[in-house]
Amino acid sequence: MPRADFDVDAALDVVRPICDAVRDRGVDAIQEFSQKFDGVTPPDLRVPAEALQRALAELDPDVRAALEESVRRLRQTCAAEIEADVTTEVAPGGRVTQRMVPIQRVGLYVPGGVAPLVSSVVMNVVPAQVAGVPSLALASSPQAAYGGLPHPTILAACALLGVEEVYAVGGAQAIAMFAYGAGECRPVDLVTGPGNIYTVSAKRLLKGVIGIDSEAGPTEIAVLADDTADPAHVAADLVSQAEHDVLAGAVLVTASITLADAVDEELARQVPAAKHEERIRTALTARQSAIVLVDDLDDGVAVVDAYAAEHLAIQTADAATVAARVSNAGAIFVGPYAPVSLGDYCAGSNHVLPTGGSACHSSGLSVRAFLKAVHVIDYTREALADVADDVVHLAEAEDLPSHGTAVRVRFEGR
């Protein structure tokens, strides 16, 4: 089951000179690339505070209410993810505490090209805020239609969430700005958020200069369904993900030929009625999308587990039990009333998820992405004395005798 062609390595040759130029020439280079790639030169990289407040004031009330509900639900789940510090007394007088410490400065990237992903503002900002990150900067592409500012709905979401440091910078140059700093933007410690292949390639190139959340590729959905599934639901879910990108993957796995045929018929009806018909049709007819027939549900579970989809929808009898058998998925949507689009906006889950099969080893964005664990070791003299010989023996076994001396010196002649 192939994925779409998404050669991050090949894109490195394109983004390397962009990142080098931003490192060496800062704002001047960013403005040149904005004109080249976005067709506009922002008057200032940083979005003025009045532009943020104006965007919020002009936001459609229904959209604002929906954003507020999305934020409320996500804050609830994020708050439940916070890990308490844990102290273990490994011996009398010898304690090790694991402290969870927020990353000090984070750069958040929100795509604004094919679609203004206002929901990605929520998905990046809320877990960072709940984690206690003290310094947040957000970047999104400048738009010629809005005078070189990012899309106003993205700006409104930033204002709603209290994000004041927002930059009209997109693509690889935004990642480089976060990594090296430019103008008013100080370097960050971590960059999160999805983007196109050039954004992802820049994250790979600069990993080490900055931390990154993941290398997110094209979006994808797998639906595991049996003959209890409603073909209209299944088709609509496949279409909803194909709407994102011509590289999006949409896969149905089923043992029911009857369902497969019915879903084909539904797609033939639903795709022409969609606003983005051409984009959807391209994605659904490409190599990364298919209906996969299996012998039975057990084989279906094995297939979707091996595929490790970003989004996995389970539309079978006893869907919760089937979902519990799956280990590899970015997020699992259980039953007919948990469509993937719910997770995109208002489920309370995060939609920044591992793609391209990386769900077998990676997790979606969460509070944990914005925290790091620090061990604090606190031993008394007596506790160190109790284990001193063991440290010395292990140091000598590794031919690092000065390690042992660092323990002995604390007791010799005293």
Secondary structure as GFF3:
##gff-version 3
##sequence-region A 1 414
A	DSSP	alpha_helix	8	25	.	.	.	ID=ss1
A	DSSP	alpha_helix	27	33	.	.	.	ID=ss2
A	DSSP	pi_helix	34	38	.	.	.	ID=ss3
A	DSSP	alpha_helix	49	57	.	.	.	ID=ss4
A	DSSP	alpha_helix	61	81	.	.	.	ID=ss5
A	DSSP	beta_strand	86	91	.	.	.	ID=ss6
A	DSSP	beta_strand	94	102	.	.	.	ID=ss7
A	DSSP	beta_strand	105	109	.	.	.	ID=ss8
A	DSSP	alpha_helix	118	131	.	.	.	ID=ss9
A	DSSP	beta_strand	135	140	.	.	.	ID=ss10
A	DSSP	three_ten_helix	144	146	.	.	.	ID=ss11
A	DSSP	alpha_helix	152	161	.	.	.	ID=ss12
A	DSSP	beta_strand	166	168	.	.	.	ID=ss13
A	DSSP	alpha_helix	171	180	.	.	.	ID=ss14
A	DSSP	beta_strand	190	192	.	.	.	ID=ss15
A	DSSP	alpha_helix	197	206	.	.	.	ID=ss16
A	DSSP	beta_strand	211	212	.	.	.	ID=ss17
A	DSSP	beta_strand	220	225	.	.	.	ID=ss18
A	DSSP	alpha_helix	231	242	.	.	.	ID=ss19
A	DSSP	beta_strand	249	254	.	.	.	ID=ss20
A	DSSP	alpha_helix	257	273	.	.	.	ID=ss21
A	DSSP	alpha_helix	277	284	.	.	.	ID=ss22
A	DSSP	beta_strand	290	293	.	.	.	ID=ss23
A	DSSP	alpha_helix	297	307	.	.	.	ID=ss24
A	DSSP	beta_strand	311	315	.	.	.	ID=ss25
A	DSSP	alpha_helix	319	324	.	.	.	ID=ss26
A	DSSP	beta_strand	331	334	.	.	.	ID=ss27
A	DSSP	alpha_helix	340	345	.	.	.	ID=ss28
A	DSSP	three_ten_helix	358	360	.	.	.	ID=ss29
A	DSSP	three_ten_helix	367	370	.	.	.	ID=ss30
A	DSSP	beta_strand	371	379	.	.	.	ID=ss31
A	DSSP	alpha_helix	381	397	.	.	.	ID=ss32
A	DSSP	alpha_helix	401	408	.	.	.	ID=ss33
###
